[in-house]
Every structure is written in structure tokens, then in C-alpha cells.
Amino acid sequence: MAISTTPIDEGAIRDLRREVRGPVLRPGDAGYEESRTVYNAMIDRRPAVVVRPTGAADVMRAVAFARDHDLLLAIKGAGHNVAGNAVCDDGLVIDLALLNGVRVDPEARTVRVGAGARLGDVDHETAPFGLVAPAGVVSDTGVAGLTLGGGFGYLCRKYGLTIDNLRSVDVVTADAELVHASESENPDLFWGVRGGGGNFGVVTSFEFELHELSTVLAGLIVYHADDAPEVVRNWWRIAEQAPDELSIWLNFSTAPPEPFIPAAYHGERIVSVIPVYAGDLETGRELLAPLREFGEPIADTVKEWRFVEWQQAFDESYPSGERYYWKSHNFRAPSDEALDRIVEYAVSPPTPETRVSVTHLGGAVNRVDPTATAYPHRDADFLVNITTRWSDLALDEACIGWTRDYFDALAPFATGGSYVNLISEREGEESMAYGPNYDRLVELKNTWDPENRFRMNQNVAPTG
Ligand SMILES: Cc1cc2nc3c(=O)[nH]c(=O)nc-3n(C[C@H](O)[C@H](O)[C@H](O)COP(=O)(O)OP(=O)(O)OC[C@H]3O[C@@H](n4cnc5c(N)ncnc54)[C@H](O)[C@@H]3O)c2cc1C
């Protein structure tokens, strides 16, 4: 499909403004800068026009406008994806920020979420009912992008991925039509949106199942990086046996000057063991005891948390507006050599702000067949996400190079799968992300988007 680079006729923009309810923004308009800005400061793109829909009708009109004018089309949820595909140069961006309504049905235990909502918007609405929708761990992450890629968080071992709790979606297709997709309606499309990214249309709303949960036992047990090889071995020994209610993540970082860390360790490289127990609290305390008997932690903040508050505990650790380059690998039953390799790089990053996060998977995630949804990685025990961060442009090459070296060094020990939501750029990593489901995704793309209108994503190229 040819993409037009000719300037858009002002008359056409006037018509578009008349036809949609939400703002239509051009460079220089108030709100344009906000709409073109995403989480990762490496991304600096200037769309020709931005539409901020107030409902599905506006989305339909915007998709039709992009088609009729052969404009490159990008869809922005919350713009958190490090690859920056939420925005494009020259084309049309549909910024879903205004579609952020959340409606809980406590009787049915479901929630309907607008595609511009962030995780914190959902937690805020469900918490008063003692209910949760399983999602990610930083509250300003977009629900849309996270869900379309799979979605894991502290509850995934107990309740599955975010997509495993998805009941239905409304989608504006490449033909600018609104369709509903669920297990019983357009089931092929419903299969594809559960892990296939934004390849098949603009999802305007999501319906999720909710679960009862108000309080968790959670916190950080912090060790100096010198102890990391032993800490990581001990972590895996316990994590491997953990029941579904218990997730134990790891986070390598640089000790902040916070009161909970003794001053002597401020600025030192540390590894935090992060247990989150979502079940009977007495049982949880017993299960967490072995974690606390190990070595000499320099801090231990484990306590009872309201889940909605724990969901914001890491918000300040991942600020937007910094330069980021991320990559991830999945792992299964790691050898000591694999654990050592993870530690080797994690304790010697190119910048102090760089973090390495180890996400505990397994449990309910892996009890779903790998072909039941488009997300294929149902065999991974954990995922390592290299979250390299810096602010000085002069460090771009060094930071990107270090991340790639680390990624390559882990490859021999990893499953060969990679999480679609944590890919920084297109580098042929789609096959790692979609794995054995790729061919079926291509068939679906041929059906729902044969002209590849939705291509600003980890793209599944149509062959039709
Ligand atoms: C600080 C931070 C923490 C994170 N933590 C987690 C975590 O705990 N668990 C986890 O699973 N992931 C996590 N992620 C990764 C996260 O899932 C992705 O960054 C995700 O893409 C963010 O969603 P978004 O809506 O903000 O994305 P955007 O950047 O807005 O969009 C991402 C992609 O999805 C497409 N898209 C967005 N909305 C739609 C839509 N409505 N219809 C069709 N296509 C759409 C876009 O075109 C783009 O290709 C985290 C990311 C960050 C930055």
C-alpha cells in the first residue's frame, strides 16, 4: 500500500473537524505536543494530524479518513510502548486518551474499559468493590497496548494473563466498521487480539472478568549486588516450588537515597527479591519465611498492602520522558550458568538508572494451550526484561549496544521467545514474539487487514 506524503488538503481537515466530536489537532494546535509525545524520549515523531476520539464513531471516521487519504495510521493507547509505534511521522495518529471510561459491574464481576484508560484507572474503579482485573505493575501503563500483547503482572500465576481474563472487545476494522469480538462472535478476531498486538483494528473497549482481592503481602527484600549470584539461586529454588498465589519477582537496580535503605548502600548496585502473595495472609507469612532466612538483606519492607496501593509502588522507578531501550527473553528451568549470566550484566549496567526486571510467570499462565490465543509463550517460567535507561543523547550508542550484547549473551539459555510488548524496535523479532502462531496471524491479517493499514506495531505482514 502506498502511503501519501502530500500535504493534506485543509478543506478535508475542516470536513473531518465537522464530522468528529473530539479534537482534530494539527502541528501548533494546543494538545498536539501532548498527543505526539510518548513514554520513551528516544521517539520524536510529528504526525500531520491527530484525532482524539470521544467515541467509536470518531474512531470509525478517523480510520476512514486515513484510508481515503492514504495516510500512515498510528494508534495511541497511553503511548507507553518503548518502540514508540503509538505515533508516526506525517500520518494520522488516533490518540485514544479521551476514551478512558471504566464501568464496573460488581454483580457480574466484569469491567468495561475504554481503550485510552491506564491500569491505575481500572484499579481505582474496581478497588472499592474488593475486585481486580489482572494486569501490569506500573499504574500509568496503557490498558490497550498491554492487553493486546498479553499482559502479565503480580496476579498472572493465579489468574492468568490479562488476555486470559478478557471476555470481549469492540474493534474498528480496516474497513472503518465497528465489530464485536468474543469467544462466540468473530472468534478468529478475538483469538488474534489476544497477543497479536494492534494488527487487526482499533480496539475501542475491553470487557474483563474481575476477581476478589483487596490485600496482598508484598515488599522488597534487598541485597547488595555482591550477593546476587547466591540470591538468584535461592530465589529460583523457592520460586520454582511456589504455589499460584505467590509470585516472586527480582529487580536489579541502584539503591536510591531512601530511608528504607541504610545510607552506606545508597548508590550501590542492589538486587531486590519481590514476593507478592495473594491469598490467606497467615499462609503467606509461612510461605515467605524461607525467603527471609537467606543471607543478610540490607532492607526488608514486606508487609500487608492494599492491592491498589501496591500497584503504584514502582511508579516512580519508571518515569516517562527518559531515553529507554528494552529487550526481553523468556526462560524455562534455568541452569546455574544461565542465572550467572543474568547476574553478570545486571550488576554492571551502563547507567545507574538501568534496571533488570525478572518476572515470575508459570502457574495459570502456562495452563493455557499455546495456540488457544495468539500469545504463544505458555512454557516460560520467567522473563528477563532489560530496561536500559539514560538521559544524555551522547550515551545512545553505548546503552543500545550494551542492551544488545546482554540480549545476545542470554540467548543460548533462553526459550527463543520474546514478549511482543517489550521489543524496542523491529529487528526481525516478530517471529520470536509470535512464535508458532505467526502463520495463523498472517491468515487473520489477510482477512481483516489485507492492505496493512494497521502497520505501526510489531507487524504481521499480510501476504494476500
Ligand atoms: C513502565 C512500564 C511498565 C510496564 N509493565 C508491564 C507489565 O507489568 N506487564 C506487561 O505485560 N507489560 C508491561 N509493560 C509493557 C506494556 O505492556 C507495553 O508498553 C504496552 O504496549 C503499553 O500499552 P500502551 O497502550 O501504553 O501502548 P501504546 O504505546 O499506546 O501502544 C502500543 C502498541 O499498541 C497499539 N495500540 C495501542 N492501543 C491500541 C488500540 N486500542 N487498538 C489497536 N492497537 C492499539 C499501538 O499502535 C502500538 O503499536 C510496561 C511498560 C512500561 C513502560
The ligand as an SDF file (V2000), in Angstrom:
LIG
                    3D

 53 58  0  0  0  0  0  0  0  0999 V2000
    6.8590    1.4550   32.9300 C   0  0  0  0  0  0  0  0  0  0  0  0
    6.3080    0.2800   32.1760 C   0  0  0  0  0  0  0  0  0  0  0  0
    5.8960   -0.8390   32.8670 C   0  0  0  0  0  0  0  0  0  0  0  0
    5.3820   -1.9380   32.1880 C   0  0  0  0  0  0  0  0  0  0  0  0
    4.9620   -3.0200   32.8980 N   0  0  0  0  0  0  0  0  0  0  0  0
    4.3710   -4.0500   32.2520 C   0  0  0  0  0  0  0  0  0  0  0  0
    3.8070   -5.1280   32.9820 C   0  0  0  0  0  0  0  0  0  0  0  0
    3.8390   -5.1750   34.2010 O   0  0  0  0  0  0  0  0  0  0  0  0
    3.2170   -6.1200   32.2780 N   0  0  0  0  0  0  0  0  0  0  0  0
    3.1440   -6.1220   30.9170 C   0  0  0  0  0  0  0  0  0  0  0  0
    2.5710   -7.0470   30.3610 O   0  0  0  0  0  0  0  0  0  0  0  0
    3.6860   -5.1120   30.1980 N   0  0  0  0  0  0  0  0  0  0  0  0
    4.2900   -4.0830   30.8370 C   0  0  0  0  0  0  0  0  0  0  0  0
    4.8190   -3.0350   30.1190 N   0  0  0  0  0  0  0  0  0  0  0  0
    4.8030   -3.0980   28.6560 C   0  0  0  0  0  0  0  0  0  0  0  0
    3.4600   -2.6120   28.1610 C   0  0  0  0  0  0  0  0  0  0  0  0
    2.5750   -3.7130   28.1140 O   0  0  0  0  0  0  0  0  0  0  0  0
    3.5750   -2.0140   26.7560 C   0  0  0  0  0  0  0  0  0  0  0  0
    4.4170   -0.9020   26.8120 O   0  0  0  0  0  0  0  0  0  0  0  0
    2.2060   -1.6300   26.2020 C   0  0  0  0  0  0  0  0  0  0  0  0
    2.3020   -1.5190   24.8190 O   0  0  0  0  0  0  0  0  0  0  0  0
    1.6890   -0.3330   26.7820 C   0  0  0  0  0  0  0  0  0  0  0  0
    0.3900   -0.0640   26.3310 O   0  0  0  0  0  0  0  0  0  0  0  0
    0.0010    1.3960   25.7900 P   0  0  0  0  0  0  0  0  0  0  0  0
   -1.4530    1.3740   25.4910 O   0  0  0  0  0  0  0  0  0  0  0  0
    0.5080    2.4270   26.7080 O   0  0  0  0  0  0  0  0  0  0  0  0
    0.8390    1.3480   24.4590 O   0  0  0  0  0  0  0  0  0  0  0  0
    0.9720    2.3390   23.1980 P   0  0  0  0  0  0  0  0  0  0  0  0
    2.3960    2.7690   23.1410 O   0  0  0  0  0  0  0  0  0  0  0  0
   -0.0550    3.3720   23.1950 O   0  0  0  0  0  0  0  0  0  0  0  0
    0.6860    1.3000   22.0310 O   0  0  0  0  0  0  0  0  0  0  0  0
    1.4530    0.1390   21.8650 C   0  0  0  0  0  0  0  0  0  0  0  0
    1.0820   -0.5650   20.5640 C   0  0  0  0  0  0  0  0  0  0  0  0
   -0.2830   -0.9920   20.6280 O   0  0  0  0  0  0  0  0  0  0  0  0
   -1.0430   -0.3650   19.6050 C   0  0  0  0  0  0  0  0  0  0  0  0
   -2.3190    0.0500   20.2010 N   0  0  0  0  0  0  0  0  0  0  0  0
   -2.4880    0.7980   21.3190 C   0  0  0  0  0  0  0  0  0  0  0  0
   -3.7890    0.9310   21.5900 N   0  0  0  0  0  0  0  0  0  0  0  0
   -4.4510    0.2540   20.6250 C   0  0  0  0  0  0  0  0  0  0  0  0
   -5.8270    0.0100   20.3790 C   0  0  0  0  0  0  0  0  0  0  0  0
   -6.7750    0.4830   21.1760 N   0  0  0  0  0  0  0  0  0  0  0  0
   -6.1690   -0.7320   19.2890 N   0  0  0  0  0  0  0  0  0  0  0  0
   -5.2190   -1.2260   18.4750 C   0  0  0  0  0  0  0  0  0  0  0  0
   -3.8990   -1.0320   18.6660 N   0  0  0  0  0  0  0  0  0  0  0  0
   -3.5130   -0.3010   19.7400 C   0  0  0  0  0  0  0  0  0  0  0  0
   -0.2140    0.8130   19.1540 C   0  0  0  0  0  0  0  0  0  0  0  0
   -0.4740    1.1530   17.8470 O   0  0  0  0  0  0  0  0  0  0  0  0
    1.1920    0.3120   19.3390 C   0  0  0  0  0  0  0  0  0  0  0  0
    1.5830   -0.4740   18.2660 O   0  0  0  0  0  0  0  0  0  0  0  0
    5.3150   -1.9250   30.7780 C   0  0  0  0  0  0  0  0  0  0  0  0
    5.7440   -0.7930   30.0780 C   0  0  0  0  0  0  0  0  0  0  0  0
    6.2280    0.3000   30.7700 C   0  0  0  0  0  0  0  0  0  0  0  0
    6.7050    1.4940   30.0110 C   0  0  0  0  0  0  0  0  0  0  0  0
  1  2  1  0
  2  3  1  0
  2 52  2  0
  3  4  2  0
  4  5  1  0
  4 50  1  0
  5  6  2  0
  6  7  1  0
  6 13  1  0
  7  8  2  0
  7  9  1  0
  9 10  1  0
 10 11  2  0
 10 12  1  0
 12 13  2  0
 13 14  1  0
 14 15  1  0
 14 50  1  0
 15 16  1  0
 16 17  1  0
 16 18  1  0
 18 19  1  0
 18 20  1  0
 20 21  1  0
 20 22  1  0
 22 23  1  0
 23 24  1  0
 24 25  2  0
 24 26  1  0
 24 27  1  0
 27 28  1  0
 28 29  2  0
 28 30  1  0
 28 31  1  0
 31 32  1  0
 32 33  1  0
 33 34  1  0
 33 48  1  0
 34 35  1  0
 35 36  1  0
 35 46  1  0
 36 37  1  0
 36 45  1  0
 37 38  2  0
 38 39  1  0
 39 40  1  0
 39 45  2  0
 40 41  1  0
 40 42  2  0
 42 43  1  0
 43 44  2  0
 44 45  1  0
 46 47  1  0
 46 48  1  0
 48 49  1  0
 50 51  2  0
 51 52  1  0
 52 53  1  0
M  END
$$$$
